[in-house]
Amino acid sequence: MDAIQFLKQEHRKAKAAFAKVLAAEPARRGELWRELQPELKAHEKMERTYLYGPLSQERSVDTMDTMLREWVTDLHQEEVDEVERLIAKTERLDPEDDGWLSTVQLIHTALENHISQEEGEIFPRIGEVWDRAKIAKAGEEMSGMKAHEAGRR
């Protein structure tokens, strides 16, 4: 499976997991959130390691269209930083409180917007910069990393 297909599959899983967290009874929220958090961190690590990091090192970064160049060099990390700040906030709150739920809803909204932009605008542009073989290799590496991370848990 290539990197784009792999990430879209991971996005679907994350959306389903968020739906469970947001719909859960207050007493179950924390447990479901603790299951989802490592998945979110692993996803970001895979993107950084096998997609956006290598893209930012490409000699062609200066010839990328403006949107992709800004995403790869700045915007993606800014969005990740914001979500990580919100995740850290959840750790100081009680999952049974409304403030915790509101924070998780903010994370969910931020990630929904992130996914929408990636799938609608960024992924197609990556296909213009990288050939199929490079995208396939990144997908294999992501899949291997995911399997390795799952084995460690």
C-alpha positions as CSV (number, residue, x, y, z in Angstrom):
1,M,0.0,0.0,0.0
2,D,1.4,3.4,-0.9
3,A,1.9,6.2,1.6
4,I,-1.2,8.1,0.6
5,Q,-3.4,5.1,0.8
6,F,-1.9,4.1,4.1
7,L,-2.4,7.6,5.6
8,K,-6.0,7.8,4.4
9,Q,-6.7,4.4,6.0
10,E,-5.1,5.7,9.2
11,H,-7.3,8.8,9.0
12,R,-10.4,6.6,8.8
13,K,-9.4,4.7,11.9
14,A,-8.7,7.9,13.8
15,K,-12.1,9.3,12.9
16,A,-13.8,6.2,14.1
17,A,-11.8,6.2,17.4
18,F,-12.6,9.8,18.0
19,A,-16.3,9.1,17.4
20,K,-16.1,6.4,20.1
21,V,-14.4,8.8,22.6
22,L,-16.8,11.6,22.0
23,A,-19.9,9.3,22.3
24,A,-18.6,7.4,25.3
25,E,-20.1,7.6,28.8
26,P,-18.0,10.0,30.9
27,A,-16.5,7.1,32.9
28,R,-15.2,5.4,29.7
29,R,-13.7,8.5,28.0
30,G,-10.4,8.4,29.7
31,E,-9.7,4.8,28.8
32,L,-10.7,5.3,25.1
33,W,-8.6,8.4,25.0
34,R,-5.5,6.6,26.4
35,E,-5.9,4.0,23.6
36,L,-6.2,6.7,20.9
37,Q,-3.3,9.0,22.0
38,P,-0.4,6.6,21.1
39,E,-2.1,6.1,17.7
40,L,-2.1,9.9,17.1
41,K,1.5,10.2,18.1
42,A,2.6,7.3,15.9
43,H,0.7,8.8,13.0
44,E,2.5,12.1,13.3
45,K,5.8,10.3,13.7
46,M,5.2,8.3,10.5
47,E,4.3,11.4,8.5
48,R,7.3,13.4,9.8
49,T,9.7,10.5,9.3
50,Y,8.6,9.1,5.9
51,L,6.7,11.9,4.2
52,Y,7.1,15.5,5.3
53,G,10.6,15.2,6.5
54,P,12.0,13.7,3.3
55,L,9.9,16.1,1.2
56,S,11.4,19.1,3.1
57,Q,14.9,17.7,2.2
58,E,14.1,17.4,-1.5
59,R,16.2,19.6,-3.7
60,S,13.0,20.4,-5.5
61,V,11.4,22.0,-2.4
62,D,12.0,25.4,-3.9
63,T,10.2,24.4,-7.1
64,M,7.2,23.0,-5.2
65,D,4.0,25.0,-5.5
66,T,3.6,27.5,-2.7
67,M,0.9,25.5,-0.8
68,L,2.9,22.3,-0.7
69,R,6.2,24.1,0.2
70,E,4.6,26.0,3.1
71,W,2.8,22.9,4.3
72,V,6.0,20.8,4.3
73,T,8.3,23.5,5.8
74,D,6.0,25.2,8.3
75,L,2.2,24.6,8.4
76,H,2.1,20.9,9.1
77,Q,4.3,21.3,12.1
78,E,2.3,24.3,13.4
79,E,-0.8,22.2,13.3
80,V,0.9,19.3,15.0
81,D,2.2,21.7,17.7
82,E,-1.3,23.0,18.3
83,V,-2.8,19.5,18.7
84,E,0.0,18.5,21.0
85,R,-0.6,21.5,23.2
86,L,-4.3,20.5,23.4
87,I,-3.4,16.9,24.1
88,A,-1.2,18.1,27.0
89,K,-4.1,20.1,28.3
90,T,-6.3,17.0,28.5
91,E,-3.7,15.4,30.8
92,R,-4.4,18.1,33.4
93,L,-8.2,17.6,33.2
94,D,-10.6,14.9,34.4
95,P,-12.1,13.0,31.5
96,E,-15.4,13.1,33.2
97,D,-15.5,16.9,33.2
98,D,-17.0,19.0,30.4
99,G,-13.7,21.0,30.1
100,W,-11.9,17.8,29.1
101,L,-14.6,16.9,26.6
102,S,-14.5,20.4,25.1
103,T,-10.7,20.1,24.7
104,V,-11.0,16.7,23.0
105,Q,-13.7,18.2,20.7
106,L,-11.2,21.0,19.8
107,I,-8.6,18.3,19.0
108,H,-11.1,16.5,16.9
109,T,-12.0,19.6,15.0
110,A,-8.4,20.5,14.4
111,L,-7.6,17.0,13.1
112,E,-10.7,16.9,10.9
113,N,-9.6,20.1,9.3
114,H,-6.0,18.8,9.0
115,I,-7.2,15.6,7.4
116,S,-9.4,17.4,5.0
117,Q,-6.6,19.7,3.8
118,E,-4.1,16.8,3.6
119,E,-6.5,14.5,1.6
120,G,-8.0,17.3,-0.6
121,E,-5.0,19.5,-1.3
122,I,-1.7,18.2,0.0
123,F,-1.7,14.5,-1.0
124,P,-2.5,15.3,-4.7
125,R,0.4,17.7,-4.8
126,I,2.8,15.1,-3.3
127,G,1.9,13.0,-6.3
128,E,3.3,15.7,-8.5
129,V,6.6,15.9,-6.7
130,W,7.2,12.2,-6.0
131,D,6.8,9.3,-8.4
132,R,4.8,6.2,-7.6
133,A,7.9,4.2,-6.5
134,K,8.8,6.8,-3.9
135,I,5.3,7.0,-2.6
136,A,5.1,3.2,-2.5
137,K,8.4,3.0,-0.6
138,A,7.2,5.6,2.0
139,G,4.1,3.5,2.4
140,E,6.1,0.3,3.1
141,E,8.2,2.2,5.6
142,M,5.1,3.5,7.4
143,S,3.5,0.1,7.5
144,G,6.7,-1.3,9.0
145,M,6.9,1.4,11.6
146,K,3.2,0.9,12.5
147,A,3.8,-2.8,12.9
148,H,6.9,-2.2,15.0
149,E,5.1,0.4,17.2
150,A,2.1,-2.0,17.7
151,G,4.5,-4.8,18.8
152,R,6.0,-2.5,21.5
153,R,2.6,-1.8,23.1
